């Protein structure tokens, strides 16, 4: 009995050390990313660019640009369905201007940072002006209602391959 008790104590100590080691390791891992970080909180959920953003976007280099689209669906019950319809409809327009969806996926969690998104899409455009031209077209305006009703907002990042 004394031996069994000693074994349980030894086993629980090992478990504690293992659990404590895992927690310490995760804390150290998290610290690698946060030391010296100076992230700012700014408006991250919008439905369209500011005029300054549009002007700067139009001045980007004349080369392919990939737009990282982080989306937040409206919570009225139809958000995901409305946005899915918009996604199907915009596909034809994208093809007509030489753009393509290169990745689409569902977001499950945020690993670093504090914002949660519902979906992500990467869309490659021939250049920034192609996106602006598309957004101003009557074809796009005709389908944009499902985008508006489907989203509470989004963030778009213009990315160039390096």
HELIX and SHEET records of a PDB file:
HELIX    1   1 UNK A    2  UNK A   34  1                                  33    
HELIX    2   2 UNK A   51  UNK A   58  1                                   8    
HELIX    3   3 UNK A   79  UNK A   96  1                                  18    
HELIX    4   4 UNK A  128  UNK A  136  1                                   9    
HELIX    5   5 UNK A  138  UNK A  150  1                                  13    
SHEET    1   A 4 UNK A 100  UNK A 106  0                                        
SHEET    2   A 4 UNK A 119  UNK A 125 -1                                        
SHEET    3   A 4 UNK A  65  UNK A  73 -1                                        
SHEET    4   A 4 UNK A 151  UNK A 159 -1                                        
END                                                                             
